[in-house]
Amino acid sequence: MTLLGRSNERVACNVYISAGKPYHAQALLHVLESSQELCRQLRYPYISINDSNNHDDAIIDKKGEDDSSCYRVAVVHAYADGPYERSSLHLAGRPEFVAQVAYHVAITAIDSLSRCHIDADATNHDDNTSSKHPLVGLVDHISIMSLNKDTNDELQNNDKTTSSSTNAPPTKEDNDNDADDIQNDYIPTDAKGLAALSIIHELSAKGVICFPYGTADRDHTPLSIVRKEKTSFFHSGGLSEKELNQIQHSPKGNDPISDTIIDDSSPAPLPVVPPSSPSPSPSPLSLGICTIGSPSHFVENFNIRLSDKISKKQAMALTKKVRERDGGLLGVEALTLPYSHGRYEVACNLLRPDSLEGNADSILLKVEEWVQEQNDNHHDDINTRVKSQKDCVDDAYRVGTTMSQCLDVMDLDNEDMLRVHDSLVMDRFRNYALHGIINREHE
């Protein structure tokens, strides 16, 4: 992807990994540490990076370039969620550098974590108090987004993949975007799409089945449709029939399963197709499927973790209240997920986080309205009345990064400041991964 070297645009990248338990910690810390080191190598204009995964086609000729900002790339944030068994690394920088680091994160995670999954199975680490996040592979999802605010603002008004299209029912068009024939001669016209496509080519060569979406896909198919039509994402993890049945023993789980969590438009689960020539690995998730793409604009993630006083039916009412498809907030996609210890979480994608009608503050206002509705609905029953927001919401928090967070890190103007930043990211991630400690001050 030599075209990547011609772009001075800056992009953000989120890499989601289906691991986050304490027994994954050492492997995850290795993934982060080695990724930070690769970023440091790439930040120096004149050092040799030929040993960094040998991505010769992504390395540009640096002769004559004087602007050190051209070589910026960093891990902005890293997060691990033990109950969900899910972690994420959040990158920012020049597109071809971000693509190299994202590939490194993915392949290092596969190498380091496959053994952890085998060990976990052998020693029966898993408990029954939490539910996995939906997943389709060990490296489950990689997204690349523009950090150009002007581009994002323009797309707010004129975009093929608007929020209304992402919430539309999936269509079965005559389309054979096979894993072995991912893009044919398609070349994205934007840097984020090119970066996503370069990662797809690299991981496909390693045997990972990659499904493109957004501008990395010829048809600009939204992520939600790719997940529904091509993967078993909406029937996996905590949404699998087995885990949903396990929840049913709870007094709050008496609502029929057919009424829960998954969108009505979701099709029957699809089988996860193994690679055509799989490497001989004992771990079924060592390769798997990865959705990789580039949303049309910057997407934020925001979760509302509900208390154990809240039933599935009440949690679903909040999901519908915030979700645009059900008349909620602009550009909000939402899903009700079982979390841990009988609790549910409303997980939200904010496709219009810069708008007043679809940002995190608007979500919190809807939560306040929902709490009042719960009190109104149970006004005469003192046992089911939730009384206050503290009674029904354990936490409401952003997962990942904002555009401003990414740009702030990109604006750090010397290596000493970036090293201090790297240390903070590592320290926080170590707390998340080893102890599940969450410090919202830095989120």
N, C-alpha and C positions, 0 to 999 in steps of 0.2 A: 504493500500500500504506500508507494512512494508519494502519492498525492497528499498524504497526511503531512509530509515535511514542508509543504508549501503554505500551511495554515498557521497564522499567529493567534488564532482564536484560543480561548481557554475553555475547558470543559470540566464537568464534574462526573464522577463515576461511583456507583454503588455496587459492591460485590457481596452477594448474600450466600452464606455458607450454612448448610444444614447440620450444625454442631454448635453446642454452647454449654454443655454440662461441665462441671468441674474436672471430670476425667479427660475432657478435651483440652484443658487449659494450656498444657505445655505445648501441644501441637499448634494451637491457635496463636500462642505467644511467639512461636517460631515463625509462623506465617507473617505476623505483623513486623517482627524484628527484621526479617530478611527483606520485606517490602520497603521498610523505611531505609534500609541500607541501599537498596537499588535506587530509590528516589535520590539519595545523597549522591550516588554516582552520576545519575542523569543530570543533576543540577549543576555539575561542573562542566563548562563548555568544552574543555580541551582534554579531559581525561579519556582513557580508552574504555569504551563500553562494549567492545566486541565480545567480551565474555559474558555479558548479561543476556543469557538465553539465545545468543547468536541471532537476534532479530535484525539481520542486516538490511532487510527491505524497509524497516521502520526507522533506521538510523539515517540522519541527514548529515550533509556536509556542513560543518560549523564554521568553516573558514570565512572570515570577514564579518561574522555576526558579533556585534558588540553589546547588545542589550541583554543583560543577564536574566531579565524577566522571561526571555524566550525559552530559558531552560528550567523554568519553575515546574516542579511537580512535588506533591507531598501527600501523605496520608493525613487528611483533615480530622478524621474521627474514626474510632473503632468501638464496636459495641457487642456485647454477648448477653443473650437472654437464656438462662438455664432452663426454666420451665418450657419454653418454646423449642429448646434445642436449636437455636438459630443465632448466628453471628453475622456481623457485617463490617466491612472496611469501606471507608468513604474517601475517595481520592479527588484531587483537583490538579489541573496543570495543562500543559500543551498536549494536544490530542494524541500525537504519536507516542509521547512518553507515558501518558495515562494508559494507552492501550498496552504498552509493554508491561507496566506495573500490574494492571488488571490481569493480564495473562499469567504473570508470575504468581499473583495471589491465588488464582484458580488452580494452577498446576501444582503449586506447593501445598495447597490445602488438600488436593486429592492424594498427593504422595504422603503427607504427614498424618492425615486423619483416617485414612483407610484402616490402618493398624489400630487406631483408637476404637473404631466401631467393632472390630473383631474382638478386642480385649473387653469392651463393654458387654458384648453378647456373652462372652465366656464367663464373666464374673457377675452377670445379672445386676448391673448398676441401676437399671431403670426402676422407677417407682410408679405407682398408680395415681399419684396426686397431681400430675400435670399432663398436658396434651401437647404433642408436637405441633409446630406451625406446619401448614400445608407445604408440600415439597414435591419436587420431581427429580432431584439429583443431589449429590453431595455439594457441588457448586450449583446452586439452584437458579440464580438470576443475576444478570449483570446489566445495568442500565448506564447509558452515557447521555449527559444532558449539557446543553449550552450554558455557559456563564455570561453570555452576552445579554445584558438586560434589554437592549434595544430589540434584539431578535425575539426575546420572549414576549415583550410588550406587543410587537407586531403580530405575533402568533395568537395573542389573546383575541384578536379581532378577525383574523383570517387564517384558518388552519383546517387542513383536511381531516385531521384526527381530533375533532372537538370533543368536549365531554359528552355531548349528546350522542356522538357516534360510538364512544366507548361504552355507553350504557345501553345501546341498541341491542336487540337480540342478535345472536350470531347468524350469519348467512352461510350456506353451503355452496360457495361458488366453485366452478370447475377450476381446480387449482392443485397442481402437484408440486408444491414447494417441499420436496423431499429433503431429508437430511443429507443425502448424497448429491443433491443437485440444488444447493442452497440458494444461490443467486444467479447462476448462469452468467450472463454478461451484464447484470445490473450493477451500476456504480452509483452510490448515493452522491448527491450534490452538496451535502453539508459535511462538515468536519466530524461531527458527532456520529453521523451515520457511517462514515468511512472508518472511524475508530472502532465502532461496534462490529463492523464487517471484518476488520482485520483480526479481532479476537475470535470471531466465529471461525475463520479459516484456520487459525492456530489450534483451537480446541478441537475442531472437527478432525484435524490431522492426528490428534491424540486419541480419537475414538469416542469423544463426547458428542452425543446428538444435540445439535444446536438449532433452535427455532428462532428466527429473527422476528422483530416487530418494530413498529414505528418507522422512522426514515431508513433504518437498515433493511427493511423489507420492501420488495418491489411495489406491493400494494399498500404500504403504510398501515398495515393491520395493527390495531391497538393491542397492547399486552393482554387485556382482559379477554379478548376474543381468541387470541392464540392459546391462552391457557385453557379456555373452554373447549375449543375445537380440536386441539392437537395434543393435550396432555391430560393427566388425571389429577391435576393440581387441586381442583375443587372437591375431590373425593379422596384426599390423602391426609396424612397427619391427623390432627384433631378432628378433621371432617370425614375421616374414613368411617365406614359403617361399624367397624369393631370398636373404635374409640367412642363413637356416639352412643353405642349400646352400653358401654361401661358407665357413661354418665347417667343412664336411665335409673340406676338404683337410688340416685339422690332424690329427696322429696321435691326438689326444684326441677327435676328432669322428667316430669310426667307428661309434658307436652309431647304430642306425636312427633317422631323424628321427621316426618314428611313436612313439618311446619318449620324446621329449623334452618338457620345458618346459610345454606347454599341458595344462590339465586334460583328462582323458579325456572329460568331459562337454561340452567346448566344441563348438559346432556348426560347420558349414562357415562360412568367412568370408562376412560380409554386405557388400554394396557400400556405400560411403559415399555417401549420397544428397546431391546438391548442393542448395542452397537453391532454392526455387521461383523467386525473382527475384534471382539473384546480381548483386552489383555487378561491374562490368567490371574485374576484377583479374587480372593475369597469374599470381599465385601460387595454386596449388591449395589451399594451407592457410590462405589469408587469412580464410576463414570456417570451413567445415567443421562438425564436430559438437563439442558440449561437453556432458559429463555434469555436471549441477548438482544438488546436493541437500544433505540434512541427515541425517547418520547419527544413530542414536538416542542415541549417547553419544560422548565424545571418543575419537578414533582417533589412535594414534601410528604412525609408520613407522620401520622398523628394517631395515637392510641388512647382509648379510654378504658382503663381497667376497673371493672365493677366489683363491688364487695360481694361476699358470700350471702348477703341478704337478698340479692337481686336474682330473680328467676330468669330462665332462658327466654320466656315470653316477654318479660320486661326489657331484657337486653336487646331483643330483636326490635322492640318498639323504638329504642334509641337509634339503632342502626337505620331504620326506615326514616326516622326524623331527620337525620343528617344527610342521607344519601340522595343525590340529585335525581336518580331514576324514580324515586318514590316521592318527588316533590320537595326534596330537602335543599341542600346548599349547592351553589354553583360549583361544578367540577369535582364534587366529592363522591368517590367510590368508597363503599363501606362493606364490611363483612363481620358477622358475629362469630367469634371463635371461642371455644372452650379454652381456659387458661390453666389454672391450677387450684387445688383445694376447693373445688366446687364453684369457682369464679368464672365469669365470662369477660371477654374483652371485645370492644368494638374497634376494629382496625381500619383506619381511613387512609386512602390516597387522596391528597389534595392536588388536583390538576390545575387549580387556579389560586395558588397560595398568596399571590400578590393582590388579589381582589378582596374587597371588603365583604363580599358575599360568600367567599370560599376559603378564608384563611383560618388559622388556628383559633383566633379570638371568636370567630363566628361559630365554630364548633362548641366552644365553651358556653356561649350564650344558649345554644340549643340544648346543651346538657342541663342548664339551669331550668329551662322551660320543661324539659322532660321530668326533672325531679318534682316540679310543682304538679305536673300531670299525674305522677305516681301518687302523690298525696291526695289529689282530688279524687282519683279513682278508688282510693282505699280510705276515704275520709272516716268511715264509720267502723273501720276495723283497726284497732290499736295495735294488733299483732303484725299486720302487714304494712302499716304506714311507715314510710321511710324517714319522715321528719325533716331531715336536712341532707345537703349534698354529701356531707361526710359519712352519712349512713350508707350511701349507695355507691360512692365513687372512691376507690382506693387511690387512684392516680390518674392523671391525664397528662400525657407527655409526648413530646416530639421524638421520633426515632430517626436517627441519621442527622442530616445537616440541612441548613438553609443556604440559599445563594449567598447571602451576606457573610455567613461563616466561611464559606469556601473562598470568597474574594478577600476576606481579611487575612487568611493564611497566605494567599497568593501575593498579598501586599507586604508581607514580611521581607525586609530588604537586605538582610544579611544572613549568612549561614548560621551564625551563633543564635540568632533569634529562632531560626527554623529548628535547630537542635533542641532548644528549650521546649519548643512546641512538641517535637517528637517525644521528648521525655514525658511530658504531661499526657499525651495520648497513650503512651505505653503504660504509665502508672494507672490511669483510669481503666484501661482495658484489663490490666492484671486484676484489679478489684472486681470488675464485672465477671471475668472468666473464672476466677478462683473462689470468689465469695458471694457473687451476686449483689455486690454493693453498687447502689445507684446514687450518684451525686448530681442532682438536677441543676446545680449551679453552673455546671459546665455543658449542659445539654443544649 
